[in-house]
Amino acid sequence: MRIRRVWNLVFTSVVLAVGSFGGSYLYRNYQELEVMRQREQAAMGDLEELQSKISERTEILRKLEGDPEYVERVIRAKFNYAKKDEVIFRFE
């Protein structure tokens, strides 16, 4: 009877020890998973922002390739170009 109690105590101790180590291991992995999910959300936000920029720049490129009036507006605005006999006033 006494040996049975000792074995039950040993078995219970081993189960508790394994459970404690397993639980702490699972908890650490869960924390890492949460960090990875947060990083994924941040990366998805960055991806959406970059896709938006790509769309805007693709539209600008399309206009530069096919719309001469747009090209003229851009050149005049960015580089202060003027037509012949035209005067540009710069106010700063």
HELIX and SHEET records of a PDB file:
HELIX    1   1 ARG A    2  GLY A   66  1                                  65    
HELIX    2   2 PRO A   68  PHE A   79  1                                  12    
END                                                                             
